[in-house]
Amino acid sequence: MASTRVMAAGTVVKPMSAEAAGEIAAQEFARIVESHRPQIFRFLLASTRDVDLAETLTQECFLKAHRNWGSFRAESSAMTWLMRIAINLQKDHWRNRRVQFWRYTRTNSVDMDEASEWLPSGERTAEQQLLAREQVGRVWKAVEALSERQRTIFLLRYVEERELSEIAQATGLSEGTVKAHLSRAVGKVRAELRGKQ
């Protein structure tokens, strides 16, 4: 016989079945995926500059999150938790890629011309568009030259527009350390751009 509990004012509450609880958890996770998938994909695309790889890592991120959804303690936001998973997957990918020795293969990477088309631009002439594409290319080249940690922090701040506190939570660093890495990254990108003009 199923037990019931009687609460104040004579309200009877029956325990939820495991099936009903599982359905609620699945619906909740589906909402999380729907609301945070675009940001995770954008971060991974900016990190890898490869649409197929970003899509694969995004799927891996949500698969890993789904497997561990029951252990999510909500000590941080779901977005911060997902971003941490994405950062770790990205790190694992680059680590594996270096070991496999094919880091320089970029057959499916995002084209510089295509990337500059994504950026909002009020420029009209072909010459101005060409200059903008070249500038985007120089910025990406400078960002690629950053250390892995600086690149991750730079992309979270300027591509994903995350607050410093969110970046600190996602990376497991203190906010002061995040500020220092971000400052160094911005300085290196600026220096690289000044040197190329």
Phi and psi in degrees as a GROMACS rama.xvg file:
@    title "Ramachandran Plot"
@    xaxis  label "Phi"
@    yaxis  label "Psi"
@TYPE xy
-69.7981  139.412  ALA-2
-85.1391  154.878  SER-3
-131.394  158.746  THR-4
-119.721  140.376  ARG-5
-102.448  125.184  VAL-6
-104.586  -179.054  MET-7
-54.1266  150.816  ALA-8
63.7935  21.3348  ALA-9
74.2959  15.9806  GLY-10
-75.5164  130.547  THR-11
-101.41  126.434  VAL-12
-115.838  122.04  VAL-13
-94.3278  143.31  LYS-14
-63.6445  147.453  PRO-15
-80.0429  138.892  MET-16
-71.8339  157.061  SER-17
-61.8073  -34.9385  ALA-18
-65.4229  -44.1919  GLU-19
-65.7616  -40.65  ALA-20
-64.122  -40.167  ALA-21
-63.2853  -39.9289  GLY-22
-64.8121  -41.652  GLU-23
-63.8351  -43.5198  ILE-24
-63.2334  -39.6679  ALA-25
-64.4319  -42.0456  ALA-26
-64.9447  -41.3393  GLN-27
-63.3745  -43.209  GLU-28
-65.4564  -39.7437  PHE-29
-60.1328  -38.5628  ALA-30
-65.7932  -39.1498  ARG-31
-62.5022  -46.0556  ILE-32
-60.6827  -47.7018  VAL-33
-60.7793  -39.8148  GLU-34
-83.0138  -26.4518  SER-35
-110.387  -9.92778  HIS-36
-57.9903  -44.6384  ARG-37
-58.7828  -41.2602  PRO-38
-67.5347  -41.472  GLN-39
-64.1955  -45.2024  ILE-40
-61.3805  -45.373  PHE-41
-59.4646  -44.3636  ARG-42
-61.3179  -47.188  PHE-43
-67.6171  -34.6468  LEU-44
-65.9893  -43.6637  LEU-45
-65.4895  -33.8407  ALA-46
-73.5171  -40.2899  SER-47
-100.412  -26.1875  THR-48
57.1561  32.5869  ARG-49
-138.017  111.718  ASP-50
-59.6701  -47.3945  VAL-51
-63.5927  -43.5997  ASP-52
-65.0241  -42.1921  LEU-53
-61.1687  -40.9549  ALA-54
-64.6035  -44.1807  GLU-55
-61.7692  -46.9277  THR-56
-66.959  -33.4629  LEU-57
-64.345  -45.1371  THR-58
-62.1125  -42.9266  GLN-59
-61.4808  -39.191  GLU-60
-59.5729  -49.5606  CYS-61
-73.1973  -29.7296  PHE-62
-64.5109  -45.8859  LEU-63
-63.6303  -41.307  LYS-64
-64.0542  -41.5851  ALA-65
-62.3642  -43.6721  HIS-66
-61.4434  -32.151  ARG-67
-106.54  11.5139  ASN-68
-58.2227  -36.6928  TRP-69
-65.6192  -23.3586  GLY-70
-97.1427  -0.330103  SER-71
-66.6913  120.933  PHE-72
-97.8838  -1.34464  ARG-73
59.3583  29.6378  ALA-74
-73.376  -20.6083  GLU-75
-131.965  175.364  SER-76
-70.6211  159.509  SER-77
-60.4971  -37.4961  ALA-78
-62.6378  -42.8876  MET-79
-63.7896  -42.9194  THR-80
-62.2722  -46.1385  TRP-81
-64.6453  -39.9791  LEU-82
-64.9735  -37.1249  MET-83
-63.3236  -41.8865  ARG-84
-61.7868  -45.2471  ILE-85
-62.3259  -42.0875  ALA-86
-61.4654  -44.7123  ILE-87
-64.7351  -39.9022  ASN-88
-64.3093  -40.8459  LEU-89
-63.8409  -43.5758  GLN-90
-61.3783  -45.461  LYS-91
-59.9896  -41.6488  ASP-92
-60.8238  -48.8201  HIS-93
-66.1795  -37.5328  TRP-94
-61.561  -47.9016  ARG-95
-64.9996  -37.9092  ASN-96
-66.2555  -39.8495  ARG-97
-63.3456  -42.2662  ARG-98
-64.149  -38.4154  VAL-99
-78.3547  -10.4264  GLN-100
76.0522  17.0156  PHE-101
-119.779  34.9164  TRP-102
-60.4803  -31.8756  ARG-103
-84.3242  -2.91732  TYR-104
-77.9567  120.736  THR-105
-130.8  46.2447  ARG-106
-65.9352  -29.6511  THR-107
-112.118  16.4157  ASN-108
-72.3027  160.605  SER-109
-71.647  129.923  VAL-110
-71.6133  141.927  ASP-111
-58.6138  -40.3382  MET-112
-62.432  -42.5227  ASP-113
-64.9998  -42.9591  GLU-114
-62.7317  -40.1681  ALA-115
-69.5331  -23.8872  SER-116
-68.0333  -28.0743  GLU-117
-72.122  -22.9538  TRP-118
-80.3174  137.084  LEU-119
-66.182  137.672  PRO-120
-149.392  133.088  SER-121
-93.1506  1.79084  GLY-122
-71.7576  147.252  GLU-123
-113.934  -40.4381  ARG-124
-78.6683  156.885  THR-125
-62.6227  -37.405  ALA-126
-63.8773  -43.5773  GLU-127
-65.7617  -37.4705  GLN-128
-66.3525  -39.8608  GLN-129
-63.1382  -43.1866  LEU-130
-62.2362  -40.6487  LEU-131
-64.2508  -42.4047  ALA-132
-61.4456  -42.621  ARG-133
-63.6262  -41.151  GLU-134
-63.3597  -43.8056  GLN-135
-60.6159  -43.3984  VAL-136
-59.9974  -41.6507  GLY-137
-66.3794  -39.1943  ARG-138
-63.7196  -47.4475  VAL-139
-61.4902  -40.2183  TRP-140
-63.3515  -41.4838  LYS-141
-65.4103  -40.3523  ALA-142
-66.2866  -39.6449  VAL-143
-62.4067  -28.0688  GLU-144
-78.6709  -11.5712  ALA-145
-70.1545  159.448  LEU-146
-64.6713  161.467  SER-147
-56.276  -45.4588  GLU-148
-65.1008  -45.6248  ARG-149
-63.7403  -41.0297  GLN-150
-62.4747  -45.1695  ARG-151
-59.9541  -47.5012  THR-152
-64.997  -43.1592  ILE-153
-59.0783  -47.0635  PHE-154
-67.3265  -39.6915  LEU-155
-62.971  -38.1169  LEU-156
-76.2093  -48.4742  ARG-157
-99.5018  -20.5992  TYR-158
-96.1945  -47.0768  VAL-159
-89.9947  -9.06349  GLU-160
53.9983  44.1406  GLU-161
-84.1762  148.578  ARG-162
-72.2522  156.675  GLU-163
-59.1103  -38.8994  LEU-164
-64.3745  -37.5238  SER-165
-67.5302  -39.9579  GLU-166
-63.9393  -41.8915  ILE-167
-59.8857  -45.4004  ALA-168
-64.5809  -43.6079  GLN-169
-67.3037  -33.3284  ALA-170
-95.6534  -14.3082  THR-171
78.7605  17.318  GLY-172
-104.056  162.592  LEU-173
-74.4978  159.172  SER-174
-62.9308  -35.9795  GLU-175
-63.6338  -40.9524  GLY-176
-65.5654  -40.387  THR-177
-60.6109  -45.3409  VAL-178
-60.1406  -42.7677  LYS-179
-63.9529  -46.1351  ALA-180
-64.8606  -39.2522  HIS-181
-65.3779  -42.419  LEU-182
-61.9341  -44.6143  SER-183
-64.1848  -41.3881  ARG-184
-63.005  -46.713  ALA-185
-62.4577  -41.8885  VAL-186
-60.9338  -42.5047  GLY-187
-66.7296  -41.9346  LYS-188
-64.0915  -45.2853  VAL-189
-61.6404  -43.9348  ARG-190
-62.6802  -41.4002  ALA-191
-63.4733  -42.2562  GLU-192
-69.0372  -36.8663  LEU-193
-65.9603  -37.1907  ARG-194
-71.2188  -20.7681  GLY-195
-96.6861  -3.34036  LYS-196
